[in-house]
Structure formats: C-alpha cells, structure tokens
C-alpha cells in the first residue's frame, strides 16, 4: 500500500514542481528582482545623457549605460556606488567623459562665432559696409547666413543640454547653410562690391559648428564599451 502511494505520489510531486516552475517563470521575466532593474525604453544614462541606459543601479536606482554598468556579485552597480558597496575607495571607477557632449560645446562655439560675424561689415562698399552688415533689407547671401546663424545658436545650446540625433541634424543643417551662404557671399558679392571680413569669419564659425554636430552624431551613435 505504501509502495503504491509512493508510486502515485512521485509523478504528482513531479507534476506540481513542473507546473510551479512554469508558473514562476513568467514572474521572473516580468519582475527582474532587486538586483538591478531594467531601464525603460528611451531612458538616458545619468552620467552620459547622449547614451541609452541599459539598466538601473541596484544601490541608487539611477539609469546607467553599458560603459557605467558594473556587474558585481549578480548585481548591477553604477560607478559612484561601486566603492561604497565594496568598501574600497581605491576601486572607484569614474564615468568616462561623454564625448558627444564635448562635440555639442564645439557646435555652440561655432554658432556664437558665426552670429558674431553678422555684426561686422560684409562688403567694403554699399549697404553691407557697416555694423550688422549681414542684415540688409534685400535678399542676399549675407541675409541667408545671418538668419541661419540666428537659428543655429539656440539650436546648438539646446542640443548641449538635450543631446539627441534630431538636435545634431539641425546643427548640421544650419552650419552647412552658413558655410554655403558665406562662401557664395564671398564669391558673388553685390555688383561693384567686394566681400569684407564678415563672411570669412561666418564661414569659419559655420565650419566649427558643422564639425561639432557631425562629431556628436557619429560619437553618439557608437555604443560605449563595457567594463
């Protein structure tokens, strides 16, 4: 009788264990646990705003990217919490610099220089030979460059604090417009006039902003290396 109960009881326990495991599996998938929660979609790293977060620090719950996430004993720790959790200040891993943000600062510098150039003279004679020589009542290449420079500076500043692919594209488009308009203003000035130093400075500023936007776009698209 006991043998029959054991014979009947074994598959029942096996079946219960199997069903329990199957029922628990979805819970484990839906609930990653307290050892490092997954980051939500489109969440940005607290140390590198231009990078997508892949997890949250188990200690402070801040979102971290691949370069900042340090796996320790089955947990995910950020660089600031690593030394505290392990009790050794010497092993603190500082977050690597966000080079995409550095590129946005280059774009801001170029935008400011391009806008400053519109204050100076753009021709040696005529309507452009004065302060704010790029701002003339008629449609000229100087006016196109001036409008693009005015739009570039706030766009580059916003891109510095909100790194995103769209912001880099806007900086690149405005920088390209300034460079082309300034070059055309130099090559084809108004009749019987010659270009002054204004379009040359604007072309330099537009080129700097363009380089910063391209660098930010390229660097921001590269995933950070893990540690």
Secondary structure, DSSP 8 states (H G I E B T S, - for coil): -HHHHHHHHHHHHHHHHHHHHHHHHHHHHH---SS--B--TT-B-SS-TTSB--EE-TTT--EE-TTT-EEETTEEE-HHHHHHHHT-GGG-------HHHHHHHHHHHHHHHHHHHTTS-SBSSGGGSSTTTT--SS--HHHHHHHHHHHHHHHHHHHHHS--HHHHHHHHHHHHHHHHHHHHHHHS-STT--B-SHHHHHHHHHHHHHHHHHHHHHHHTS-----
